[in-house]
Amino acid sequence: MSEGWMYLKATVCAAAVMAALAASPAAAQDCEVKIGAAGPMAGAAAAWGLAEKAGTEFQAALVNEEGGLQVGDKKCKVSVFTFDSQ
């Protein structure tokens, strides 16, 4: 596995852990888990940031297709928000 894919996998896993830790406030509101992904979306390193964005959005779509992320006794929708770090 290339270093880039290992970085992407680690980033997606870290985002999932952060979402799980932040799920209690999200469940109290509209049952939406928000995941942020920050990386270079433009410039020479854009491939890294765009791959991170695509991987995070792909995983969120898979979870949402299965009914959402289980938080307590609810299934919550996962939303991804991306930010350009450049």
N, CA, C and O of each residue as an XYZ file, in Angstrom:
344
protein
N       0.858     -1.176      0.000
C       0.000      0.000      0.000
C       0.898      1.231      0.000
O       1.863      1.308      0.760
N       0.571      2.187     -0.856
C       1.410      3.375     -0.965
C       1.239      4.273      0.261
O       0.259      4.174      0.999
N       2.198      5.128      0.448
C       2.172      6.044      1.592
C       0.957      6.961      1.541
O       0.383      7.285      2.581
N       0.563      7.380      0.354
C      -0.597      8.254      0.189
C      -1.884      7.586      0.650
O      -2.696      8.203      1.338
N      -2.071      6.317      0.270
C      -3.285      5.607      0.679
C      -3.270      5.324      2.173
O      -4.325      5.336      2.808
N      -2.109      5.072      2.745
C      -2.026      4.858      4.193
C      -2.412      6.139      4.918
O      -3.106      6.085      5.933
N      -1.974      7.287      4.417
C      -2.324      8.579      5.004
C      -3.827      8.807      4.907
O      -4.458      9.241      5.870
N      -4.399      8.512      3.740
C      -5.838      8.688      3.533
C      -6.629      7.785      4.472
O      -7.602      8.226      5.084
N      -6.225      6.546      4.589
C      -6.911      5.592      5.469
C      -6.834      6.061      6.919
O      -7.829      6.008      7.641
N      -5.674      6.514      7.343
C      -5.517      7.008      8.713
C      -6.373      8.240      8.947
O      -6.952      8.393     10.023
N      -6.463      9.118      7.962
C      -7.268     10.328      8.095
C      -8.747      9.993      8.211
O      -9.452     10.561      9.045
N      -9.217      9.070      7.374
C     -10.629      8.669      7.425
C     -10.939      7.995      8.758
O     -11.990      8.246      9.348
N     -10.044      7.149      9.234
C     -10.246      6.499     10.535
C     -10.277      7.525     11.658
O     -11.109      7.437     12.561
N      -9.381      8.488     11.604
C      -9.357      9.529     12.633
C     -10.647     10.342     12.593
O     -11.189     10.702     13.638
N     -11.134     10.627     11.401
C     -12.390     11.375     11.277
C     -13.552     10.573     11.856
O     -14.433     11.140     12.502
N     -13.561      9.270     11.632
C     -14.631      8.427     12.179
C     -14.586      8.404     13.702
O     -15.627      8.448     14.357
N     -13.386      8.337     14.265
C     -13.258      8.356     15.723
C     -13.724      9.694     16.279
O     -14.418      9.742     17.295
N     -13.343     10.778     15.614
C     -13.778     12.100     16.074
C     -15.291     12.225     15.986
O     -15.917     12.829     16.857
N     -15.876     11.663     14.951
C     -17.339     11.710     14.805
C     -18.012     10.920     15.920
O     -19.032     11.348     16.461
N     -17.448      9.783     16.260
C     -18.023      8.980     17.331
C     -17.931      9.708     18.669
O     -18.857      9.642     19.477
N     -16.830     10.393     18.902
C     -16.669     11.135     20.153
C     -17.591     12.345     20.218
O     -18.040     12.732     21.296
N     -17.871     12.937     19.070
C     -18.718     14.120     19.027
C     -20.188     13.784     18.814
O     -21.013     14.685     18.662
N     -20.520     12.514     18.801
C     -21.883     12.090     18.455
C     -22.917     12.489     19.504
O     -24.072     12.716     19.143
N     -22.567     12.582     20.754
C     -23.547     12.926     21.777
C     -24.192     14.279     21.536
O     -25.420     14.354     21.565
N     -23.453     15.349     21.302
C     -24.106     16.621     20.992
C     -24.910     16.560     19.696
O     -25.970     17.178     19.593
N     -24.409     15.816     18.703
C     -25.127     15.717     17.432
C     -26.448     14.985     17.629
O     -27.454     15.363     17.028
N     -26.466     13.947     18.456
C     -27.688     13.186     18.682
C     -28.718     14.029     19.415
O     -29.919     13.853     19.209
N     -28.273     14.931     20.256
C     -29.199     15.769     21.006
C     -29.880     16.785     20.103
O     -30.954     17.285     20.439
N     -29.276     17.098     18.963
C     -29.861     18.077     18.054
C     -30.699     17.359     17.000
O     -31.778     16.858     17.319
N     -30.240     17.297     15.777
C     -30.996     16.712     14.676
C     -30.495     15.335     14.286
O     -30.848     14.830     13.221
N     -29.706     14.740     15.099
C     -29.123     13.428     14.818
C     -28.332     13.460     13.508
O     -28.569     12.669     12.595
N     -27.418     14.367     13.450
C     -26.509     14.489     12.316
C     -25.091     14.537     12.852
O     -24.778     15.340     13.732
N     -24.232     13.675     12.320
C     -22.827     13.665     12.699
C     -22.060     14.398     11.609
O     -22.113     14.018     10.440
N     -21.348     15.450     11.996
C     -20.596     16.256     11.038
C     -19.117     15.903     11.137
O     -18.545     15.871     12.227
N     -18.508     15.638      9.985
C     -17.086     15.308      9.919
C     -16.405     16.372      9.068
O     -16.860     16.682      7.967
N     -15.326     16.923      9.576
C     -14.565     17.913      8.834
C     -13.320     17.289      8.242
O     -12.657     16.469      8.878
N     -13.009     17.684      7.025
C     -11.793     17.225      6.360
C     -11.067     18.454      5.838
O     -11.587     19.172      4.984
N      -9.877     18.694      6.347
C      -9.085     19.847      5.917
C      -7.830     19.354      5.210
O      -7.127     18.473      5.704
N      -7.567     19.925      4.065
C      -6.379     19.552      3.315
C      -6.207     20.489      2.146
O      -7.069     21.328      1.888
N      -5.104     20.357      1.435
C      -4.875     21.217      0.283
C      -5.808     20.828     -0.862
O      -5.708     19.720     -1.389
N      -6.702     21.714     -1.248
C      -7.651     21.435     -2.327
C      -7.244     22.126     -3.626
O      -7.894     21.957     -4.658
N      -6.176     22.898     -3.568
C      -5.656     23.593     -4.754
C      -4.140     23.623     -4.660
O      -3.570     23.437     -3.585
N      -3.510     23.852     -5.766
C      -2.054     23.956     -5.778
C      -1.373     22.624     -6.018
O      -1.999     21.653     -6.443
N      -0.077     22.596     -5.738
C       0.750     21.430     -6.047
C       0.369     20.190     -5.245
O       0.539     19.073     -5.733
N      -0.133     20.357     -4.048
C      -0.473     19.212     -3.186
C      -1.962     18.879     -3.225
O      -2.453     18.132     -2.379
N      -2.677     19.425     -4.194
C      -4.124     19.238     -4.258
C      -4.529     17.770     -4.349
O      -5.588     17.396     -3.845
N      -3.722     16.945     -4.972
C      -4.070     15.527     -5.101
C      -4.274     14.882     -3.733
O      -5.148     14.030     -3.575
N      -3.481     15.279     -2.749
C      -3.611     14.720     -1.400
C      -4.924     15.153     -0.757
O      -5.662     14.327     -0.219
N      -5.205     16.428     -0.815
C      -6.431     16.936     -0.198
C      -7.685     16.444     -0.890
O      -8.672     16.119     -0.229
N      -7.661     16.386     -2.217
C      -8.827     15.917     -2.964
C      -9.068     14.428     -2.731
O     -10.215     13.983     -2.686
N      -7.987     13.654     -2.583
C      -8.135     12.231     -2.259
C      -8.733     12.065     -0.863
O      -9.585     11.202     -0.653
N      -8.295     12.879      0.085
C      -8.843     12.836      1.442
C     -10.332     13.188      1.410
O     -11.146     12.526      2.054
N     -10.675     14.218      0.666
C     -12.073     14.644      0.542
C     -12.921     13.533     -0.064
O     -13.988     13.211      0.456
N     -12.451     12.948     -1.161
C     -13.200     11.896     -1.838
C     -13.373     10.670     -0.950
O     -14.453     10.080     -0.909
N     -12.322     10.286     -0.241
C     -12.406      9.125      0.646
C     -13.377      9.343      1.791
O     -14.135      8.441      2.149
N     -13.358     10.534      2.365
C     -14.259     10.849      3.474
C     -15.706     10.889      2.997
O     -16.596     10.357      3.660
N     -15.941     11.518      1.850
C     -17.296     11.582      1.309
C     -17.801     10.198      0.895
O     -18.982      9.893      1.060
N     -16.914      9.370      0.363
C     -17.293      8.013     -0.018
C     -17.727      7.200      1.203
O     -18.756      6.525      1.176
N     -16.937      7.274      2.264
C     -17.272      6.527      3.480
C     -18.579      7.031      4.091
O     -19.392      6.237      4.564
N     -18.780      8.344      4.081
C     -20.029      8.911      4.602
C     -21.218      8.424      3.779
O     -22.271      8.114      4.336
N     -21.059      8.353      2.458
C     -22.143      7.873      1.598
C     -22.465      6.412      1.888
O     -23.635      6.027      1.901
N     -21.446      5.600      2.119
C     -21.686      4.198      2.457
C     -22.453      4.064      3.766
O     -23.398      3.282      3.860
N     -22.045      4.825      4.770
C     -22.712      4.777      6.075
C     -24.156      5.262      5.944
O     -25.066      4.651      6.505
N     -24.371      6.349      5.210
C     -25.722      6.882      5.033
C     -26.607      5.916      4.251
O     -27.808      5.825      4.508
N     -26.020      5.198      3.304
C     -26.773      4.216      2.513
C     -27.292      3.077      3.397
O     -28.340      2.493      3.120
N     -26.551      2.773      4.454
C     -26.947      1.727      5.396
C     -27.883      2.253      6.476
O     -28.213      1.523      7.411
N     -28.313      3.497      6.366
C     -29.252      4.057      7.329
C     -28.634      5.055      8.280
O     -29.356      5.673      9.063
N     -27.341      5.236      8.244
C     -26.677      6.202      9.105
C     -25.759      5.555     10.122
O     -25.621      4.333     10.173
N     -25.134      6.396     10.928
C     -24.207      5.967     11.965
C     -24.982      5.703     13.249
O     -25.746      6.558     13.699
N     -24.793      4.533     13.841
C     -25.508      4.178     15.067
C     -24.957      4.991     16.239
O     -23.781      4.886     16.588
N     -25.826      5.799     16.836
C     -25.485      6.614     18.002
C     -26.559      6.326     19.048
O     -27.689      6.805     18.946
N     -26.190      5.544     20.043
C     -27.183      5.140     21.034
C     -28.249      4.296     20.368
O     -27.944      3.265     19.769
N     -29.498      4.724     20.466
C     -30.594      3.976     19.856
C     -31.068      4.616     18.547
O     -32.126      4.251     18.034
N     -30.299      5.565     18.001
C     -30.677      6.259     16.767
C     -29.656      5.988     15.671
O     -28.505      5.642     15.937
N     -30.104      6.154     14.444
C     -29.208      6.142     13.289
C     -29.121      7.576     12.792
O     -30.131      8.169     12.413
N     -27.915      8.134     12.794
C     -27.710      9.540     12.434
C     -27.045      9.662     11.065
O     -26.160      8.880     10.719
N     -27.481     10.648     10.299
C     -26.897     10.955      9.003
C     -25.494     11.530      9.202
O     -25.256     12.293     10.138
N     -24.581     11.164      8.325
C     -23.209     11.669      8.371
C     -23.040     12.719      7.277
O     -23.328     12.454      6.110
N     -22.575     13.904      7.651
C     -22.305     14.983      6.710
C     -20.818     15.312      6.743
O     -20.187     15.296      7.800
N     -20.270     15.610      5.571
C     -18.852     15.933      5.455
C     -18.698     17.389      5.035
O     -19.348     17.845      4.094
N     -17.836     18.110      5.735
C     -17.525     19.495      5.424
C     -16.033     19.562      5.158
O     -15.230     19.162      6.001
N     -15.658     20.067      3.992
C     -14.241     20.131      3.635
C     -13.763     21.583      3.640
O     -14.521     22.511      3.358
N     -12.493     21.744      3.967
C     -11.872     23.063      4.050
C     -10.530     23.017      3.346
O      -9.774     22.057      3.497
N     -10.241     24.038      2.590
C      -8.959     24.144      1.914
C      -7.936     24.711      2.883
O      -8.117     25.813      3.401
N      -6.885     23.983      3.128
C      -5.862     24.437      4.072
C      -4.839     25.355      3.420
O      -3.926     25.828      4.097
N      -4.963     25.612      2.155
C      -4.022     26.488      1.455
C      -4.310     27.938      1.720
O      -3.610     28.811      1.206
